[in-house]
Amino acid sequence: MSAAHGPGLPARWFDGRSARARPAELRLLPAPDGPGLHLRALDGAGETLRLAHRQVGWPERWSATRPPSRVLLDLGAHGSLQIDDVPAWQAAVARAGHRPSLAERMQTRWPVLLGVLLLVAVGLGAFHRWGTPWLAAQLTRQVPLGWEQRLSGQALARLDERLLKPSRLAPARQVELRAGFDRLAGQIDPRLRRYRGYAPPFELQFRAGMPANAFALPGGTIVLTDDMVEQAARLPAGAGDTALLGVLAHEMGHVLHRHGTRMVVEQGVLQVGLGLALGDVSTLLSSGASLLTGLAYQRGHERESDCFAIALMRQAGLGTAPMADLLGGIEAGRAAAPGPAASAPKPAAQPGRRADWFSTHPDTAGRAERLRAGQPCA
Ligand SMILES: [Zn+2]
């Protein structure tokens, strides 16, 4: 026996043929695919056994600081092997060049665990950042207009119940504004339509109960508040209606880019997917409607809608500078009267659950500048 091998590790061999433990000695032999095992019985005729790395069920080292009291190797058809001298076993394993599995490394070395967790987090983050929007865009193409309209009907009914009030605008004024809105909608160039073949019928609705505001619902319904109309009326003659048309053009941009649907799909990929899978349309609609009323602000969507408004207003031969003035006027009004208590009969807004044209559009100065310049977006 060569000196390199030295004495073997004492072990107890349960060979599967008899119930008793047989004294044995064990050597680990380095091999390219992991150490093999050489076993020699110390009783009887000194029977030997050679097993390749893959033929042995190697124990995992659960903790680097608290080694197990004994090691058990699974030898398959040849039974099992028990080693009581754990430190000697671990030293032999290390000498033989055994590479611990990833699971083992995760259990014994926290930096490896941390690294794996980090990779998982980065992967999830990347999916959230790029995968979800991409998936949402693909799914949005498949959402039928009728689905959007039913969802929006529910969302508006809920807003009417809890927040909005009937408009107090004179019927003649409503007719006048609606005529301008319809004319503008009729001037939308097909090239401005982001989704080919998606041409929802636009409908303008008036409501009170909310500060100066406008918002779009998927499927073509756009809501304008009385306060917004009144705020526009303070602009110089003629500019007010142009400003309102600009705001409405911006909301048409949200509709044609299907931003609301995209956000519902994006935020509710799981719920919507489950709803579709289970075929429960009412759950699907109500969860969609609740998501819709709690929409998060998305800066990219606002920029797209501003660009759409600039393009559409140019087509209609109208400027967007009055819209910038309207924006500035609303901001100045809010700065002067920050709380709902400051002015007389305004109902308190419900933070976090309103589709507020203004508060969901930060960066007012930058937007106003872009609208005032009226330059088409690249
Ligand atoms: Zn917007």
Residues whose N, C-alpha, C, O or C-beta is under 5 A from the ligand:
A	BS01	ZN	E302 S305
